[in-house]
Amino acid sequence: MTKETKNLRIAIIVARWNDFVTQRLLDGAQQCLIEKGIPEENTTTTWVPGSFEIPTAARWAAESNQFDAVICLGAVILGETDHYKHVSEQAAAGIQQVAQDTQVPVIFGVLTCKTTEQALARGGGTSGNSGSEAANAAIEMIQIKEDLFSN
């Protein structure tokens, strides 16, 4: 990697809705970044109301030219209405659009689970921590981008 890990700047956008899960995702992402050599002061965390609002804040972060990557963390859990479907689809589409428009790695770390138990399992439980996986993906995508642009 051309740019040293200790010099990487990462934005983390976190949904407050279902924060009993998203806080765990954030903890996993932050711990992973520290373990990979990214100082805490190089990470900016911004909380938004819910997963639907993540793409807007991700765009602001990506377009600020302050960050090498943006990690998006949320948890959408199936309820009794179609709200789950609309929120999860728009969050995914919006995050993808930000990445394509800005060419900044924008990582989809939004859980879309049928049950609270599934969300907790992916938030540091029996299925690992998707926040940590998102942080690893951010670092890998930064490296891929640098490799492709250096040729």
N, C-alpha and C positions, 0 to 999 in steps of 0.2 A: 504494500500500500504506500503510495507516494506521501500522502499526508499522515503524519504520525497520529496514532489513536489518541494520544493525550491532547491533541489539538482539535479533535472533532467537536463540533457544536451540535447538540441534539435538542429538538423541541419535542415535548411529550404533551399531547392533548388528551385529556381524560374526562369522560362523562361522569357527572355527579350522580345521575340516575343509577340506581343499583350500586351505590358506592361501597356496599359491603363486599362486592366482588371487584369493582374497579380499583379500589384501594390496594387490593392484593395484586392485581395486575401491575399497577404502578410500582409497588414494592419490588416485584420480580424484575421489571424493566430496569429500575434504578440500580438494583443490586448487580444485574448482569453488566450494565454499562460500567460500573465501578470496577468489577472484576476484569473487564476488558481494557482497563486503563484510562477510561474517560473520567476526568475529575468531576465531582459533583457540581462545581461552579460552571461547568460547560454544558449543563443540562438545565433547560427551562421548562417547568411544568405549568400548564394552564388548564384549569378546570372549566368545563362548559356545562350547561344544564343537562343535556342528554346526548345520546348518540347521534340524533338527527342534526345537532349543532356542530358536531365534530368537523365535517368538511369545511365549513366556513372558517373556523379558527385554524384549521390546517392550511388553508389557502393563505391566510394572513401570515402565518409563520413561514411558509415556503416562499412567499413573495417578498418577505422582509430581507432576503439575502443574508440573514444572520446564521442560518442553520445548514448543516450538511445533510440532515435527514429530519423527518417528522414522523413520530410514532403516534398512532391513534389508538386509544384504548377505550373500550366501552363494553357494556353487557346488556344485550337485549334478550329478555326472557319471555317466552310465550305466555300470553294471558288468555282471557276469554274472548277477545275480539281480534280483528285483523290488524290492529295497530302494530303489533310485532312485525308483521310482514312488511308493512310500509316503511317503518323506521329502519329495519335492517337492510332492505333493498336500497333505500335512498342513502343510507350511510355508506354502504359499499360502493355504490355508483359515484357518489360525491368524492370519496377518498380517491378512487381510481382516477377520476377526472382531474383532481388537483395534481396528482403525480404526472399525468400525461401533459397537462398544460404548463406546468412549471419545470419539469425535468428534474425536480428534487425527489429523492426517494421518500415516498410517503407510505408508511407501512400500516396495513389493515390488521389491527389487533382488537377488533370488536367481536366479542363472543355473541353467537346467536344460538341460544340453547332452548330446549323444550322445557327444562325444569331448573329450579334453583340449584338442585343437587349437581346437575351437569355443569352449571356455571361455576360453582364452588370447586368442583373437581378440576376444572381448567384454570382456576385462579389460585394455583398453589396446592391443590389437593392431589388426589390419586392420579390425575392425568397430567401432572406437571403444571407449569405456569406459562400461560400464553403471553403474558407480558414479557417474560424473559425471552421467549421465542421471537417476539416482535423486535426486541432490542438486538438480538443476534441477526435478524433479517436486515435491520437498518444498517448495521455495520457491514454486512456482506454486500448490500446494494451500493453503499458508498464505494466500496472497493471495486465492484464491477464497473460502476460508472467511471471511476478514475482510470481503470485499466482500458476501457473502451475509448475514452477520450485522449489517452496518452499515446495511442497508436497512430 
